[in-house]
Amino acid sequence: MRPLAGLTVLLTLFITGCVSMTPEERRALDNQTCSSYGFRRGTDAFANCLLNLDLDRRAASRAQFEQMQFNTPLIIYDNRYRYYRHRRW
């Protein structure tokens, strides 16, 4: 019975780890981060901090997508032989 309980806990942790943050949670975390840097809410510096965090997040997401999409080798099959051709962009 005990291994089943351990498996249940691991499965629950795995499932909750797959759920991404809601926009409200992300915004609250970003507000907290910018406040911890010393920026005050309602100032231009605070708005720039939030903007930079969002731009960094988007750039990381784009880089991860490109890595996932273009990092795998292209496999070309021919009647006589098959070979790998790596894409170089």
Residue pairs with C-beta under 8 A, 6 or more apart in sequence:
21 29
30 50
30 53
30 54
31 41
31 50
33 49
33 53
34 46
34 49
34 50
34 53
35 41
35 46
37 49
39 45
39 46
39 49
40 46
70 87
70 89
73 84
73 85
73 86
73 87
74 84
74 85
74 86
74 87
75 82
75 84
76 82
76 83
76 84
76 85
